[in-house]
Amino acid sequence: MKVKLNYFLIFVALLMISCVAYSQGSEKSRILLDKVSKNLLNKENMNFEFVYKLDNSEEKITQEIEGNAQISGQKYKLNFMDIQQIYDGYKTYTIIPENEEINIETGDGNSDLMIKPTNLITFYTSGYKYEWDIEQIVKGKTIQYVKLMPIEENTDVKYLLIGVDIDNLNLYKIIEIGKNGTNTTLTIKSHMFNFSLPNNYFEFDPVLYKDYFINEDS
């Protein structure tokens, strides 16, 4: 009986150590992401050049698309997949040149576009558990990854990996591992902060799209 008790005590001790280590990893992961968020939210404006990659080895699908986004507060302009999206703080304008079509939504929109620039900064704040993950050296930069696991089971996402440039607390990469075998990666190629923008930069100018069909929600 003593032997069994000793094994039981060892098991409990190891379990407690594991829980403490997980708790510490979770806490420092959230602290790091909060620092990144605070750093980016303190910028007057931002410009990101990025590469978006979708990969599904089972379906033999690989797609890589470049894009860019400019953000100032809640306003943004996104160029991605031959579509431009503008949010002026009141309405979202999705401009599709190929179809000569513009969709206008009140509010920040429920567009099917996979990326909403302002969400990149704060999306992690709810719905996830955190783990401290691997560290990599990329082109001389120290990239620390944090693993985000959805709390809800009814989701298509297994987990996310957020890569942070430790030296300047900027986002470097977001990797989404899907349950259906589809993995997507958003890599920030370059960024620029606090630069000069025209006052009307995030305003939609209908004069530029006279021949476009405009679909606006009521």
N, C-alpha and C positions, 0 to 999 in steps of 0.2 A: 504493500500500500504506500509506503514511503517513496518508493521509486516512482510510482504513478503520480503521487502528489508533487514530487520534485519536477517531473516532466510538465505537469500542469502549470506549476509556478513559472517555469522557464518559458512556456508558451505564452502565458499572460504577460510576462515581462517583455518578451519580444513583440507582442501585439501592442503593448503600450508604447514601446520605443518607435514602432512603425507608425502609430497614430500621431505621436509627437512630431516625427520627421515629416509626415504628410502635412500636418497642420502648419509647420514652419515653412514648408515648400509652397503651400497654398498661400500663406500670408505674404511671403516675399514676392511671389508671382504677382499677386494683386497690387502690391506696393509698386513694383516695377511698371506695370501697366498704367497705374494711376500717375506715375511720374511722367510717362510718355504722353498721356492724355493732357496733363497740366501744361507740359512743355509746348505741345502743339496748339492748345486752346489759347495760350498767351501770345501767339503770333497774330499780327495784324492781318496778314493774308499768307497764303501758301500756293505753290505751284508744284504739282507732282507729275513726272513722266513715269509711266509704268508699263509693265508687260503682264498680260493676263494669259495664263496657259491652262487649257483644259485637256485632261488625259484620261482615257478609259482603255486599258490594255485589252480587256476582254472583247470589247466592241471594235478594237483597233482604230480608235478615234483620237487624234491629237490636233489641237487647234491652239494657235498662239497669235495674240492680237495686242498691238500697242495702243496706248491711249494717253490722255493727259487730263488733268483737272486743276482748276483754279478755285480756291475757297477763301471766303472772307466772312467770318462769323457764320451765320446759317446759310448765306448765299453761296451758290457755286455755279460753275460752268464746266460741263464734262463733255469731252470728245472721245467716243468709244464706239467701235463696231459701225463706223460710217454714220453714226447718229450723234447729234449734239443735244445735250439737255441743259437747260438753264433754270435755276431756281432763284427768283428775285426777292424772296422773303415772303411772298404772297401767293404766287402761282408757279407751277412747274410747266415749262415749255419743252416738249420733246419734238425735235425737228428731224424729219426723215427725208433727206434730199432725194434719195432714190425713188420714193413715191410722191415727191412733192407734197408732203403732208405734214401738218403740225397738230399735235395733240396738246391741249391745254387743260391742266387740272388745278383746281383750287387747293391750296395747301402745298405740302412738300411732296405730294404725289404718291401714287401706288404703282409706279412704272414697273414693267417687267425687266428693266435693265438690272443687271446683276450687281452693279456697283452704285452706291449712293455715297458720294465723297465725304459728306459730313458724318456718316455713320462709321467710317473707318476709325474715327477718333474715340468713340464712346460705346460702340456696340457691345463690348465685353462686359459692361457694368451689370448686366442682369442675365440670368438664364444659364450660367456656366459655373462649373467647378474648375479649379486651377491646379496645375502641377508645374514645378520647375523642371525644365527639360534640358536638352543638350546645348552646349556652347560650340560655336564654329568660328574659325577665322576665315573671313572672305575678303580677299584683296586688301589685307592688312587691317580690316575692321573686325572687332569682336562682336559677334552676333549671338545674343542669348535668346533661346527659344522658351516660350511659355506655352504649355498645353492647356487648351480649353475644352472641357467635356460638357456637352449639353446636359442640363438637369432633366429635361423632359425626354422620355424614351421615344415618344412619337415624333421623331425627326429623321430627316434623311442624312444627317451629319453624324459621323462617328466621333470626330474630334477636329479641333483646329490647332494649328501651330502658329504662334505669332513670334516672328523674329524681330528683335529690337537691337539697334545699334547702341551698344552700351555707352560709347564715348559721348554721343550727342543726344541720346534719348529720342531718336527718331525711329519711325517704323521702317523696316527693311523688307519684310516678307510676311504674307499671310497665306498659309496652306490649309485647304479644307479637304479632309478625307471623308468621302461619302460612303454610305452603306451599300450603294448600288454599284460600286467599283469605279465611280467617277471622282477624280481628284482635280482640284483647281488650285492654281497658285497665282497670287498677285505679288509681283516683285517691283519695288520702287527703284527705278533706274537712276533718277536724280530728283532733287527737290530744291526749291528756292523759297525764301521767306522775306516778308516785309519789303516788298518791292512796289513800285509805283503802278497804280491802275487808274484808268479813267473813271470818273464818277458814275458814268452810265454803263460800265462794263457788264454788269449783270442784268441790264434791262433788255427786254425783248423789243426789237424794232420791226414792226410788221411791214414797213416800207421795203425791207430787203426780201420779202417773200410774197410779193403781190400775186403771183400765179399759183400759190400753194393752197391746197384745201385745208381749212382750219376746222378742227373738231374740238369744241370746248364743252366741258361739263357744265351743267346748270347749277 
